[in-house]
Amino acid sequence: MMSKQLLRSLRSATSVGANIREALNAQSKKDFIHKLSISQKEADESLYWLELLVASGYLTHDIYSKYVKDGTEVLKLLKSIILSSKLNSKIKPY
């Protein structure tokens, strides 16, 4: 059971980077925002799995704290980029 949780955590974490990579090759601003939104959801899911792993004793609190800090920073960056991209896409050039 725990190995399945860890595997799910790793899948969602690696999906963040894969979707960011796809966003960098987006065909439009809308596609860029969509791919980053998927990354944001995957980053949040990764944090959820970390919470489960530490609650079950599979991860130590020290390891959990480090990964949660890093994951939260990634999540904040993604949210900021998405918000900025949405705001910038509404501004029409003259």
PDB file of N, CA, C and O in Angstrom:
ATOM      1  N   MET A   1       0.824  -1.201   0.000  1.00  0.00           N
ATOM      2  CA  MET A   1       0.000   0.000   0.000  1.00  0.00           C
ATOM      3  C   MET A   1       0.862   1.256   0.000  1.00  0.00           C
ATOM      4  O   MET A   1       0.607   2.179  -0.773  1.00  0.00           O
ATOM      5  N   MET A   2       1.867   1.301   0.848  1.00  0.00           N
ATOM      6  CA  MET A   2       2.709   2.488   0.930  1.00  0.00           C
ATOM      7  C   MET A   2       3.516   2.688  -0.346  1.00  0.00           C
ATOM      8  O   MET A   2       3.727   3.821  -0.780  1.00  0.00           O
ATOM      9  N   SER A   3       3.958   1.612  -0.937  1.00  0.00           N
ATOM     10  CA  SER A   3       4.731   1.744  -2.165  1.00  0.00           C
ATOM     11  C   SER A   3       3.863   2.320  -3.278  1.00  0.00           C
ATOM     12  O   SER A   3       4.361   3.054  -4.132  1.00  0.00           O
ATOM     13  N   LYS A   4       2.571   1.996  -3.278  1.00  0.00           N
ATOM     14  CA  LYS A   4       1.658   2.560  -4.274  1.00  0.00           C
ATOM     15  C   LYS A   4       1.483   4.057  -4.050  1.00  0.00           C
ATOM     16  O   LYS A   4       1.424   4.823  -5.012  1.00  0.00           O
ATOM     17  N   GLN A   5       1.400   4.482  -2.792  1.00  0.00           N
ATOM     18  CA  GLN A   5       1.284   5.905  -2.494  1.00  0.00           C
ATOM     19  C   GLN A   5       2.536   6.646  -2.946  1.00  0.00           C
ATOM     20  O   GLN A   5       2.453   7.724  -3.534  1.00  0.00           O
ATOM     21  N   LEU A   6       3.679   6.068  -2.670  1.00  0.00           N
ATOM     22  CA  LEU A   6       4.932   6.700  -3.071  1.00  0.00           C
ATOM     23  C   LEU A   6       5.019   6.793  -4.591  1.00  0.00           C
ATOM     24  O   LEU A   6       5.455   7.813  -5.125  1.00  0.00           O
ATOM     25  N   LEU A   7       4.615   5.759  -5.274  1.00  0.00           N
ATOM     26  CA  LEU A   7       4.629   5.753  -6.731  1.00  0.00           C
ATOM     27  C   LEU A   7       3.689   6.816  -7.292  1.00  0.00           C
ATOM     28  O   LEU A   7       4.044   7.504  -8.249  1.00  0.00           O
ATOM     29  N   ARG A   8       2.515   6.960  -6.722  1.00  0.00           N
ATOM     30  CA  ARG A   8       1.574   7.996  -7.163  1.00  0.00           C
ATOM     31  C   ARG A   8       2.165   9.381  -6.936  1.00  0.00           C
ATOM     32  O   ARG A   8       2.011  10.272  -7.771  1.00  0.00           O
ATOM     33  N   SER A   9       2.831   9.557  -5.822  1.00  0.00           N
ATOM     34  CA  SER A   9       3.475  10.832  -5.525  1.00  0.00           C
ATOM     35  C   SER A   9       4.546  11.157  -6.563  1.00  0.00           C
ATOM     36  O   SER A   9       4.641  12.291  -7.032  1.00  0.00           O
ATOM     37  N   LEU A  10       5.343  10.168  -6.916  1.00  0.00           N
ATOM     38  CA  LEU A  10       6.393  10.373  -7.914  1.00  0.00           C
ATOM     39  C   LEU A  10       5.810  10.668  -9.291  1.00  0.00           C
ATOM     40  O   LEU A  10       6.343  11.501 -10.025  1.00  0.00           O
ATOM     41  N   ARG A  11       4.733  10.001  -9.643  1.00  0.00           N
ATOM     42  CA  ARG A  11       4.089  10.238 -10.936  1.00  0.00           C
ATOM     43  C   ARG A  11       3.567  11.658 -11.034  1.00  0.00           C
ATOM     44  O   ARG A  11       3.784  12.326 -12.045  1.00  0.00           O
ATOM     45  N   SER A  12       2.885  12.131 -10.003  1.00  0.00           N
ATOM     46  CA  SER A  12       2.347  13.489 -10.053  1.00  0.00           C
ATOM     47  C   SER A  12       3.474  14.510 -10.036  1.00  0.00           C
ATOM     48  O   SER A  12       3.374  15.548 -10.690  1.00  0.00           O
ATOM     49  N   ALA A  13       4.539  14.235  -9.302  1.00  0.00           N
ATOM     50  CA  ALA A  13       5.667  15.169  -9.242  1.00  0.00           C
ATOM     51  C   ALA A  13       6.385  15.265 -10.582  1.00  0.00           C
ATOM     52  O   ALA A  13       6.748  16.363 -11.006  1.00  0.00           O
ATOM     53  N   THR A  14       6.594  14.151 -11.248  1.00  0.00           N
ATOM     54  CA  THR A  14       7.280  14.199 -12.545  1.00  0.00           C
ATOM     55  C   THR A  14       6.377  14.775 -13.622  1.00  0.00           C
ATOM     56  O   THR A  14       6.867  15.323 -14.610  1.00  0.00           O
ATOM     57  N   SER A  15       5.088  14.661 -13.451  1.00  0.00           N
ATOM     58  CA  SER A  15       4.143  15.236 -14.403  1.00  0.00           C
ATOM     59  C   SER A  15       4.217  16.761 -14.398  1.00  0.00           C
ATOM     60  O   SER A  15       3.960  17.396 -15.421  1.00  0.00           O
ATOM     61  N   VAL A  16       4.559  17.345 -13.272  1.00  0.00           N
ATOM     62  CA  VAL A  16       4.697  18.802 -13.190  1.00  0.00           C
ATOM     63  C   VAL A  16       5.720  19.277 -14.222  1.00  0.00           C
ATOM     64  O   VAL A  16       5.436  20.158 -15.034  1.00  0.00           O
ATOM     65  N   GLY A  17       6.891  18.690 -14.179  1.00  0.00           N
ATOM     66  CA  GLY A  17       7.947  19.079 -15.110  1.00  0.00           C
ATOM     67  C   GLY A  17       7.603  18.788 -16.550  1.00  0.00           C
ATOM     68  O   GLY A  17       7.916  19.579 -17.440  1.00  0.00           O
ATOM     69  N   ALA A  18       6.959  17.658 -16.790  1.00  0.00           N
ATOM     70  CA  ALA A  18       6.588  17.289 -18.160  1.00  0.00           C
ATOM     71  C   ALA A  18       5.597  18.291 -18.747  1.00  0.00           C
ATOM     72  O   ALA A  18       5.702  18.666 -19.914  1.00  0.00           O
ATOM     73  N   ASN A  19       4.647  18.718 -17.940  1.00  0.00           N
ATOM     74  CA  ASN A  19       3.665  19.682 -18.434  1.00  0.00           C
ATOM     75  C   ASN A  19       4.243  21.082 -18.584  1.00  0.00           C
ATOM     76  O   ASN A  19       3.818  21.836 -19.460  1.00  0.00           O
ATOM     77  N   ILE A  20       5.196  21.433 -17.750  1.00  0.00           N
ATOM     78  CA  ILE A  20       5.891  22.712 -17.938  1.00  0.00           C
ATOM     79  C   ILE A  20       6.646  22.681 -19.254  1.00  0.00           C
ATOM     80  O   ILE A  20       6.637  23.661 -19.999  1.00  0.00           O
ATOM     81  N   ARG A  21       7.296  21.569 -19.545  1.00  0.00           N
ATOM     82  CA  ARG A  21       8.019  21.411 -20.809  1.00  0.00           C
ATOM     83  C   ARG A  21       7.078  21.554 -21.993  1.00  0.00           C
ATOM     84  O   ARG A  21       7.402  22.201 -22.989  1.00  0.00           O
ATOM     85  N   GLU A  22       5.905  20.940 -21.869  1.00  0.00           N
ATOM     86  CA  GLU A  22       4.914  21.071 -22.935  1.00  0.00           C
ATOM     87  C   GLU A  22       4.445  22.513 -23.080  1.00  0.00           C
ATOM     88  O   GLU A  22       4.218  22.987 -24.193  1.00  0.00           O
ATOM     89  N   ALA A  23       4.299  23.211 -21.955  1.00  0.00           N
ATOM     90  CA  ALA A  23       3.869  24.615 -22.001  1.00  0.00           C
ATOM     91  C   ALA A  23       4.885  25.476 -22.744  1.00  0.00           C
ATOM     92  O   ALA A  23       4.511  26.405 -23.460  1.00  0.00           O
ATOM     93  N   LEU A  24       6.152  25.171 -22.575  1.00  0.00           N
ATOM     94  CA  LEU A  24       7.188  25.944 -23.269  1.00  0.00           C
ATOM     95  C   LEU A  24       7.097  25.787 -24.785  1.00  0.00           C
ATOM     96  O   LEU A  24       7.584  26.632 -25.536  1.00  0.00           O
ATOM     97  N   ASN A  25       6.475  24.709 -25.221  1.00  0.00           N
ATOM     98  CA  ASN A  25       6.289  24.466 -26.656  1.00  0.00           C
ATOM     99  C   ASN A  25       4.837  24.650 -27.077  1.00  0.00           C
ATOM    100  O   ASN A  25       4.405  24.106 -28.093  1.00  0.00           O
ATOM    101  N   ALA A  26       4.095  25.409 -26.304  1.00  0.00           N
ATOM    102  CA  ALA A  26       2.672  25.610 -26.581  1.00  0.00           C
ATOM    103  C   ALA A  26       2.461  26.296 -27.922  1.00  0.00           C
ATOM    104  O   ALA A  26       3.308  27.052 -28.397  1.00  0.00           O
ATOM    105  N   GLN A  27       1.316  26.014 -28.514  1.00  0.00           N
ATOM    106  CA  GLN A  27       0.994  26.578 -29.816  1.00  0.00           C
ATOM    107  C   GLN A  27       0.281  27.914 -29.702  1.00  0.00           C
ATOM    108  O   GLN A  27       0.135  28.625 -30.697  1.00  0.00           O
ATOM    109  N   SER A  28      -0.160  28.263 -28.510  1.00  0.00           N
ATOM    110  CA  SER A  28      -0.848  29.533 -28.293  1.00  0.00           C
ATOM    111  C   SER A  28      -0.746  29.907 -26.820  1.00  0.00           C
ATOM    112  O   SER A  28      -0.326  29.104 -25.987  1.00  0.00           O
ATOM    113  N   LYS A  29      -1.136  31.134 -26.516  1.00  0.00           N
ATOM    114  CA  LYS A  29      -1.158  31.591 -25.120  1.00  0.00           C
ATOM    115  C   LYS A  29      -2.159  30.759 -24.314  1.00  0.00           C
ATOM    116  O   LYS A  29      -1.903  30.405 -23.163  1.00  0.00           O
ATOM    117  N   LYS A  30      -3.294  30.455 -24.930  1.00  0.00           N
ATOM    118  CA  LYS A  30      -4.312  29.648 -24.261  1.00  0.00           C
ATOM    119  C   LYS A  30      -3.770  28.247 -23.945  1.00  0.00           C
ATOM    120  O   LYS A  30      -3.996  27.719 -22.856  1.00  0.00           O
ATOM    121  N   ASP A  31      -3.065  27.662 -24.891  1.00  0.00           N
ATOM    122  CA  ASP A  31      -2.461  26.343 -24.695  1.00  0.00           C
ATOM    123  C   ASP A  31      -1.396  26.398 -23.598  1.00  0.00           C
ATOM    124  O   ASP A  31      -1.299  25.484 -22.779  1.00  0.00           O
ATOM    125  N   PHE A  32      -0.602  27.464 -23.582  1.00  0.00           N
ATOM    126  CA  PHE A  32       0.421  27.675 -22.557  1.00  0.00           C
ATOM    127  C   PHE A  32      -0.214  27.690 -21.165  1.00  0.00           C
ATOM    128  O   PHE A  32       0.247  27.003 -20.254  1.00  0.00           O
ATOM    129  N   ILE A  33      -1.264  28.472 -21.019  1.00  0.00           N
ATOM    130  CA  ILE A  33      -1.958  28.583 -19.736  1.00  0.00           C
ATOM    131  C   ILE A  33      -2.561  27.236 -19.336  1.00  0.00           C
ATOM    132  O   ILE A  33      -2.503  26.843 -18.171  1.00  0.00           O
ATOM    133  N   HIS A  34      -3.134  26.541 -20.303  1.00  0.00           N
ATOM    134  CA  HIS A  34      -3.737  25.229 -20.027  1.00  0.00           C
ATOM    135  C   HIS A  34      -2.697  24.238 -19.507  1.00  0.00           C
ATOM    136  O   HIS A  34      -2.936  23.547 -18.516  1.00  0.00           O
ATOM    137  N   LYS A  35      -1.548  24.168 -20.171  1.00  0.00           N
ATOM    138  CA  LYS A  35      -0.498  23.220 -19.756  1.00  0.00           C
ATOM    139  C   LYS A  35       0.029  23.568 -18.362  1.00  0.00           C
ATOM    140  O   LYS A  35       0.264  22.682 -17.540  1.00  0.00           O
ATOM    141  N   LEU A  36       0.210  24.858 -18.108  1.00  0.00           N
ATOM    142  CA  LEU A  36       0.676  25.256 -16.772  1.00  0.00           C
ATOM    143  C   LEU A  36      -0.381  24.987 -15.705  1.00  0.00           C
ATOM    144  O   LEU A  36      -0.049  24.692 -14.557  1.00  0.00           O
ATOM    145  N   SER A  37      -1.649  25.088 -16.084  1.00  0.00           N
ATOM    146  CA  SER A  37      -2.730  24.776 -15.141  1.00  0.00           C
ATOM    147  C   SER A  37      -2.713  23.297 -14.764  1.00  0.00           C
ATOM    148  O   SER A  37      -2.984  22.937 -13.619  1.00  0.00           O
ATOM    149  N   ILE A  38      -2.393  22.448 -15.735  1.00  0.00           N
ATOM    150  CA  ILE A  38      -2.251  21.021 -15.437  1.00  0.00           C
ATOM    151  C   ILE A  38      -1.077  20.818 -14.478  1.00  0.00           C
ATOM    152  O   ILE A  38      -1.174  20.038 -13.531  1.00  0.00           O
ATOM    153  N   SER A  39       0.021  21.514 -14.722  1.00  0.00           N
ATOM    154  CA  SER A  39       1.185  21.422 -13.825  1.00  0.00           C
ATOM    155  C   SER A  39       0.819  21.859 -12.410  1.00  0.00           C
ATOM    156  O   SER A  39       1.251  21.255 -11.429  1.00  0.00           O
ATOM    157  N   GLN A  40       0.020  22.912 -12.323  1.00  0.00           N
ATOM    158  CA  GLN A  40      -0.401  23.410 -11.017  1.00  0.00           C
ATOM    159  C   GLN A  40      -1.204  22.336 -10.273  1.00  0.00           C
ATOM    160  O   GLN A  40      -0.987  22.111  -9.083  1.00  0.00           O
ATOM    161  N   LYS A  41      -2.112  21.690 -10.961  1.00  0.00           N
ATOM    162  CA  LYS A  41      -2.914  20.633 -10.338  1.00  0.00           C
ATOM    163  C   LYS A  41      -2.037  19.462  -9.896  1.00  0.00           C
ATOM    164  O   LYS A  41      -2.239  18.898  -8.821  1.00  0.00           O
ATOM    165  N   GLU A  42      -1.071  19.105 -10.725  1.00  0.00           N
ATOM    166  CA  GLU A  42      -0.172  18.004 -10.395  1.00  0.00           C
ATOM    167  C   GLU A  42       0.723  18.362  -9.207  1.00  0.00           C
ATOM    168  O   GLU A  42       1.015  17.511  -8.366  1.00  0.00           O
ATOM    169  N   ALA A  43       1.156  19.616  -9.140  1.00  0.00           N
ATOM    170  CA  ALA A  43       1.975  20.058  -8.006  1.00  0.00           C
ATOM    171  C   ALA A  43       1.167  19.976  -6.708  1.00  0.00           C
ATOM    172  O   ALA A  43       1.678  19.544  -5.674  1.00  0.00           O
ATOM    173  N   ASP A  44      -0.091  20.392  -6.778  1.00  0.00           N
ATOM    174  CA  ASP A  44      -0.947  20.321  -5.599  1.00  0.00           C
ATOM    175  C   ASP A  44      -1.199  18.866  -5.200  1.00  0.00           C
ATOM    176  O   ASP A  44      -1.232  18.539  -4.014  1.00  0.00           O
ATOM    177  N   GLU A  45      -1.376  17.997  -6.195  1.00  0.00           N
ATOM    178  CA  GLU A  45      -1.564  16.570  -5.898  1.00  0.00           C
ATOM    179  C   GLU A  45      -0.315  15.987  -5.244  1.00  0.00           C
ATOM    180  O   GLU A  45      -0.421  15.162  -4.337  1.00  0.00           O
ATOM    181  N   SER A  46       0.855  16.405  -5.691  1.00  0.00           N
ATOM    182  CA  SER A  46       2.106  15.928  -5.093  1.00  0.00           C
ATOM    183  C   SER A  46       2.175  16.308  -3.615  1.00  0.00           C
ATOM    184  O   SER A  46       2.607  15.513  -2.780  1.00  0.00           O
ATOM    185  N   LEU A  47       1.749  17.526  -3.302  1.00  0.00           N
ATOM    186  CA  LEU A  47       1.737  17.961  -1.897  1.00  0.00           C
ATOM    187  C   LEU A  47       0.771  17.104  -1.078  1.00  0.00           C
ATOM    188  O   LEU A  47       1.050  16.767   0.073  1.00  0.00           O
ATOM    189  N   TYR A  48      -0.349  16.764  -1.673  1.00  0.00           N
ATOM    190  CA  TYR A  48      -1.318  15.898  -1.000  1.00  0.00           C
ATOM    191  C   TYR A  48      -0.688  14.542  -0.666  1.00  0.00           C
ATOM    192  O   TYR A  48      -0.817  14.051   0.455  1.00  0.00           O
ATOM    193  N   TRP A  49      -0.007  13.944  -1.645  1.00  0.00           N
ATOM    194  CA  TRP A  49       0.609  12.637  -1.405  1.00  0.00           C
ATOM    195  C   TRP A  49       1.693  12.729  -0.339  1.00  0.00           C
ATOM    196  O   TRP A  49       1.862  11.805   0.456  1.00  0.00           O
ATOM    197  N   LEU A  50       2.415  13.820  -0.317  1.00  0.00           N
ATOM    198  CA  LEU A  50       3.424  13.998   0.733  1.00  0.00           C
ATOM    199  C   LEU A  50       2.765  14.043   2.111  1.00  0.00           C
ATOM    200  O   LEU A  50       3.280  13.475   3.074  1.00  0.00           O
ATOM    201  N   GLU A  51       1.621  14.724   2.196  1.00  0.00           N
ATOM    202  CA  GLU A  51       0.886  14.773   3.464  1.00  0.00           C
ATOM    203  C   GLU A  51       0.492  13.369   3.918  1.00  0.00           C
ATOM    204  O   GLU A  51       0.625  13.026   5.093  1.00  0.00           O
ATOM    205  N   LEU A  52       0.010  12.570   2.983  1.00  0.00           N
ATOM    206  CA  LEU A  52      -0.371  11.191   3.328  1.00  0.00           C
ATOM    207  C   LEU A  52       0.837  10.369   3.765  1.00  0.00           C
ATOM    208  O   LEU A  52       0.761   9.595   4.719  1.00  0.00           O
ATOM    209  N   LEU A  53       1.947  10.543   3.061  1.00  0.00           N
ATOM    210  CA  LEU A  53       3.146   9.754   3.369  1.00  0.00           C
ATOM    211  C   LEU A  53       3.724  10.103   4.733  1.00  0.00           C
ATOM    212  O   LEU A  53       4.189   9.218   5.452  1.00  0.00           O
ATOM    213  N   VAL A  54       3.703  11.380   5.098  1.00  0.00           N
ATOM    214  CA  VAL A  54       4.219  11.740   6.419  1.00  0.00           C
ATOM    215  C   VAL A  54       3.230  11.323   7.514  1.00  0.00           C
ATOM    216  O   VAL A  54       3.638  10.893   8.593  1.00  0.00           O
ATOM    217  N   ALA A  55       1.942  11.451   7.233  1.00  0.00           N
ATOM    218  CA  ALA A  55       0.934  11.055   8.230  1.00  0.00           C
ATOM    219  C   ALA A  55       0.985   9.558   8.516  1.00  0.00           C
ATOM    220  O   ALA A  55       0.689   9.119   9.628  1.00  0.00           O
ATOM    221  N   SER A  56       1.356   8.794   7.523  1.00  0.00           N
ATOM    222  CA  SER A  56       1.422   7.341   7.699  1.00  0.00           C
ATOM    223  C   SER A  56       2.762   6.881   8.261  1.00  0.00           C
ATOM    224  O   SER A  56       2.946   5.699   8.553  1.00  0.00           O
ATOM    225  N   GLY A  57       3.703   7.825   8.413  1.00  0.00           N
ATOM    226  CA  GLY A  57       4.998   7.476   8.965  1.00  0.00           C
ATOM    227  C   GLY A  57       5.993   6.971   7.934  1.00  0.00           C
ATOM    228  O   GLY A  57       7.094   6.544   8.280  1.00  0.00           O
ATOM    229  N   TYR A  58       5.605   7.020   6.673  1.00  0.00           N
ATOM    230  CA  TYR A  58       6.489   6.540   5.615  1.00  0.00           C
ATOM    231  C   TYR A  58       7.625   7.523   5.339  1.00  0.00           C
ATOM    232  O   TYR A  58       8.718   7.123   4.938  1.00  0.00           O
ATOM    233  N   LEU A  59       7.357   8.811   5.557  1.00  0.00           N
ATOM    234  CA  LEU A  59       8.393   9.849   5.444  1.00  0.00           C
ATOM    235  C   LEU A  59       8.625  10.465   6.811  1.00  0.00           C
ATOM    236  O   LEU A  59       7.697  10.584   7.612  1.00  0.00           O
ATOM    237  N   THR A  60       9.864  10.859   7.079  1.00  0.00           N
ATOM    238  CA  THR A  60      10.145  11.585   8.314  1.00  0.00           C
ATOM    239  C   THR A  60       9.664  13.020   8.150  1.00  0.00           C
ATOM    240  O   THR A  60       9.494  13.510   7.034  1.00  0.00           O
ATOM    241  N   HIS A  61       9.450  13.675   9.266  1.00  0.00           N
ATOM    242  CA  HIS A  61       8.989  15.061   9.223  1.00  0.00           C
ATOM    243  C   HIS A  61      10.040  15.973   8.572  1.00  0.00           C
ATOM    244  O   HIS A  61       9.682  16.923   7.876  1.00  0.00           O
ATOM    245  N   ASP A  62      11.315  15.694   8.789  1.00  0.00           N
ATOM    246  CA  ASP A  62      12.375  16.508   8.188  1.00  0.00           C
ATOM    247  C   ASP A  62      12.350  16.429   6.657  1.00  0.00           C
ATOM    248  O   ASP A  62      12.436  17.451   5.977  1.00  0.00           O
ATOM    249  N   ILE A  63      12.234  15.238   6.133  1.00  0.00           N
ATOM    250  CA  ILE A  63      12.177  15.068   4.674  1.00  0.00           C
ATOM    251  C   ILE A  63      10.902  15.709   4.135  1.00  0.00           C
ATOM    252  O   ILE A  63      10.928  16.411   3.125  1.00  0.00           O
ATOM    253  N   TYR A  64       9.800  15.464   4.812  1.00  0.00           N
ATOM    254  CA  TYR A  64       8.511  16.040   4.418  1.00  0.00           C
ATOM    255  C   TYR A  64       8.605  17.562   4.352  1.00  0.00           C
ATOM    256  O   TYR A  64       8.165  18.175   3.379  1.00  0.00           O
ATOM    257  N   SER A  65       9.180  18.168   5.390  1.00  0.00           N
ATOM    258  CA  SER A  65       9.265  19.634   5.448  1.00  0.00           C
ATOM    259  C   SER A  65      10.030  20.207   4.264  1.00  0.00           C
ATOM    260  O   SER A  65       9.625  21.212   3.679  1.00  0.00           O
ATOM    261  N   LYS A  66      11.132  19.563   3.916  1.00  0.00           N
ATOM    262  CA  LYS A  66      11.921  20.045   2.789  1.00  0.00           C
ATOM    263  C   LYS A  66      11.139  19.968   1.483  1.00  0.00           C
ATOM    264  O   LYS A  66      11.101  20.930   0.717  1.00  0.00           O
ATOM    265  N   TYR A  67      10.517  18.820   1.236  1.00  0.00           N
ATOM    266  CA  TYR A  67       9.783  18.650  -0.015  1.00  0.00           C
ATOM    267  C   TYR A  67       8.543  19.528  -0.075  1.00  0.00           C
ATOM    268  O   TYR A  67       8.197  20.036  -1.142  1.00  0.00           O
ATOM    269  N   VAL A  68       7.876  19.713   1.045  1.00  0.00           N
ATOM    270  CA  VAL A  68       6.698  20.568   1.068  1.00  0.00           C
ATOM    271  C   VAL A  68       7.103  22.022   0.811  1.00  0.00           C
ATOM    272  O   VAL A  68       6.414  22.748   0.094  1.00  0.00           O
ATOM    273  N   LYS A  69       8.205  22.432   1.389  1.00  0.00           N
ATOM    274  CA  LYS A  69       8.677  23.799   1.148  1.00  0.00           C
ATOM    275  C   LYS A  69       8.980  24.006  -0.335  1.00  0.00           C
ATOM    276  O   LYS A  69       8.544  24.992  -0.930  1.00  0.00           O
ATOM    277  N   ASP A  70       9.718  23.088  -0.920  1.00  0.00           N
ATOM    278  CA  ASP A  70      10.043  23.187  -2.351  1.00  0.00           C
ATOM    279  C   ASP A  70       8.787  23.105  -3.212  1.00  0.00           C
ATOM    280  O   ASP A  70       8.619  23.888  -4.146  1.00  0.00           O
ATOM    281  N   GLY A  71       7.912  22.165  -2.901  1.00  0.00           N
ATOM    282  CA  GLY A  71       6.685  21.990  -3.675  1.00  0.00           C
ATOM    283  C   GLY A  71       5.764  23.187  -3.587  1.00  0.00           C
ATOM    284  O   GLY A  71       5.119  23.556  -4.569  1.00  0.00           O
ATOM    285  N   THR A  72       5.699  23.795  -2.415  1.00  0.00           N
ATOM    286  CA  THR A  72       4.865  24.981  -2.235  1.00  0.00           C
ATOM    287  C   THR A  72       5.415  26.151  -3.051  1.00  0.00           C
ATOM    288  O   THR A  72       4.646  26.928  -3.617  1.00  0.00           O
ATOM    289  N   GLU A  73       6.722  26.276  -3.111  1.00  0.00           N
ATOM    290  CA  GLU A  73       7.339  27.327  -3.929  1.00  0.00           C
ATOM    291  C   GLU A  73       7.032  27.128  -5.410  1.00  0.00           C
ATOM    292  O   GLU A  73       6.719  28.085  -6.119  1.00  0.00           O
ATOM    293  N   VAL A  74       7.121  25.892  -5.870  1.00  0.00           N
ATOM    294  CA  VAL A  74       6.787  25.583  -7.267  1.00  0.00           C
ATOM    295  C   VAL A  74       5.328  25.932  -7.535  1.00  0.00           C
ATOM    296  O   VAL A  74       5.007  26.538  -8.557  1.00  0.00           O
ATOM    297  N   LEU A  75       4.455  25.554  -6.623  1.00  0.00           N
ATOM    298  CA  LEU A  75       3.030  25.840  -6.770  1.00  0.00           C
ATOM    299  C   LEU A  75       2.774  27.348  -6.838  1.00  0.00           C
ATOM    300  O   LEU A  75       1.993  27.805  -7.673  1.00  0.00           O
ATOM    301  N   LYS A  76       3.418  28.113  -5.978  1.00  0.00           N
ATOM    302  CA  LYS A  76       3.267  29.573  -5.988  1.00  0.00           C
ATOM    303  C   LYS A  76       3.758  30.176  -7.301  1.00  0.00           C
ATOM    304  O   LYS A  76       3.118  31.065  -7.863  1.00  0.00           O
ATOM    305  N   LEU A  77       4.901  29.685  -7.785  1.00  0.00           N
ATOM    306  CA  LEU A  77       5.431  30.187  -9.057  1.00  0.00           C
ATOM    307  C   LEU A  77       4.471  29.892 -10.211  1.00  0.00           C
ATOM    308  O   LEU A  77       4.205  30.757 -11.046  1.00  0.00           O
ATOM    309  N   LEU A  78       3.964  28.684 -10.247  1.00  0.00           N
ATOM    310  CA  LEU A  78       3.021  28.330 -11.311  1.00  0.00           C
ATOM    311  C   LEU A  78       1.773  29.204 -11.257  1.00  0.00           C
ATOM    312  O   LEU A  78       1.321  29.699 -12.288  1.00  0.00           O
ATOM    313  N   LYS A  79       1.219  29.395 -10.073  1.00  0.00           N
ATOM    314  CA  LYS A  79       0.033  30.238  -9.923  1.00  0.00           C
ATOM    315  C   LYS A  79       0.310  31.661 -10.401  1.00  0.00           C
ATOM    316  O   LYS A  79      -0.523  32.271 -11.071  1.00  0.00           O
ATOM    317  N   SER A  80       1.469  32.180 -10.058  1.00  0.00           N
ATOM    318  CA  SER A  80       1.842  33.531 -10.459  1.00  0.00           C
ATOM    319  C   SER A  80       1.995  33.656 -11.972  1.00  0.00           C
ATOM    320  O   SER A  80       1.518  34.620 -12.571  1.00  0.00           O
ATOM    321  N   ILE A  81       2.655  32.688 -12.582  1.00  0.00           N
ATOM    322  CA  ILE A  81       2.840  32.709 -14.039  1.00  0.00           C
ATOM    323  C   ILE A  81       1.490  32.592 -14.752  1.00  0.00           C
ATOM    324  O   ILE A  81       1.241  33.290 -15.735  1.00  0.00           O
ATOM    325  N   ILE A  82       0.638  31.721 -14.262  1.00  0.00           N
ATOM    326  CA  ILE A  82      -0.688  31.557 -14.863  1.00  0.00           C
ATOM    327  C   ILE A  82      -1.490  32.844 -14.761  1.00  0.00           C
ATOM    328  O   ILE A  82      -2.096  33.279 -15.740  1.00  0.00           O
ATOM    329  N   LEU A  83      -1.497  33.450 -13.590  1.00  0.00           N
ATOM    330  CA  LEU A  83      -2.237  34.696 -13.387  1.00  0.00           C
ATOM    331  C   LEU A  83      -1.705  35.801 -14.294  1.00  0.00           C
ATOM    332  O   LEU A  83      -2.481  36.502 -14.943  1.00  0.00           O
ATOM    333  N   SER A  84      -0.392  35.954 -14.340  1.00  0.00           N
ATOM    334  CA  SER A  84       0.211  36.977 -15.196  1.00  0.00           C
ATOM    335  C   SER A  84      -0.111  36.728 -16.666  1.00  0.00           C
ATOM    336  O   SER A  84      -0.406  37.663 -17.412  1.00  0.00           O
ATOM    337  N   SER A  85      -0.054  35.486 -17.071  1.00  0.00           N
ATOM    338  CA  SER A  85      -0.351  35.134 -18.462  1.00  0.00           C
ATOM    339  C   SER A  85      -1.802  35.433 -18.809  1.00  0.00           C
ATOM    340  O   SER A  85      -2.095  35.921 -19.901  1.00  0.00           O
ATOM    341  N   LYS A  86      -2.703  35.143 -17.892  1.00  0.00           N
ATOM    342  CA  LYS A  86      -4.110  35.446 -18.129  1.00  0.00           C
ATOM    343  C   LYS A  86      -4.326  36.943 -18.230  1.00  0.00           C
ATOM    344  O   LYS A  86      -5.047  37.405 -19.115  1.00  0.00           O
ATOM    345  N   LEU A  87      -3.713  37.706 -17.339  1.00  0.00           N
ATOM    346  CA  LEU A  87      -3.870  39.162 -17.371  1.00  0.00           C
ATOM    347  C   LEU A  87      -3.273  39.754 -18.638  1.00  0.00           C
ATOM    348  O   LEU A  87      -3.870  40.638 -19.253  1.00  0.00           O
ATOM    349  N   ASN A  88      -2.110  39.279 -19.029  1.00  0.00           N
ATOM    350  CA  ASN A  88      -1.441  39.791 -20.228  1.00  0.00           C
ATOM    351  C   ASN A  88      -2.180  39.416 -21.502  1.00  0.00           C
ATOM    352  O   ASN A  88      -2.122  40.155 -22.485  1.00  0.00           O
ATOM    353  N   SER A  89      -2.862  38.304 -21.506  1.00  0.00           N
ATOM    354  CA  SER A  89      -3.580  37.889 -22.716  1.00  0.00           C
ATOM    355  C   SER A  89      -4.826  38.723 -22.941  1.00  0.00           C
ATOM    356  O   SER A  89      -5.357  38.752 -24.051  1.00  0.00           O
ATOM    357  N   LYS A  90      -5.302  39.401 -21.907  1.00  0.00           N
ATOM    358  CA  LYS A  90      -6.485  40.263 -22.042  1.00  0.00           C
ATOM    359  C   LYS A  90      -6.115  41.663 -22.531  1.00  0.00           C
ATOM    360  O   LYS A  90      -6.982  42.409 -22.984  1.00  0.00           O
ATOM    361  N   ILE A  91      -4.858  42.016 -22.443  1.00  0.00           N
ATOM    362  CA  ILE A  91      -4.405  43.335 -22.898  1.00  0.00           C
ATOM    363  C   ILE A  91      -4.188  43.276 -24.392  1.00  0.00           C
ATOM    364  O   ILE A  91      -3.404  42.465 -24.887  1.00  0.00           O
ATOM    365  N   LYS A  92      -4.884  44.135 -25.105  1.00  0.00           N
ATOM    366  CA  LYS A  92      -4.767  44.150 -26.557  1.00  0.00           C
ATOM    367  C   LYS A  92      -3.700  45.162 -26.960  1.00  0.00           C
ATOM    368  O   LYS A  92      -3.709  46.297 -26.484  1.00  0.00           O
ATOM    369  N   PRO A  93      -2.796  44.762 -27.822  1.00  0.00           N
ATOM    370  CA  PRO A  93      -1.772  45.713 -28.278  1.00  0.00           C
ATOM    371  C   PRO A  93      -2.387  46.769 -29.174  1.00  0.00           C
ATOM    372  O   PRO A  93      -3.379  46.511 -29.855  1.00  0.00           O
ATOM    373  N   TYR A  94      -1.794  47.977 -29.177  1.00  0.00           N
ATOM    374  CA  TYR A  94      -2.292  49.082 -30.008  1.00  0.00           C
ATOM    375  C   TYR A  94      -1.681  49.052 -31.373  1.00  0.00           C
ATOM    376  O   TYR A  94      -1.985  49.907 -32.205  1.00  0.00           O
TER     377      TYR A  94
END
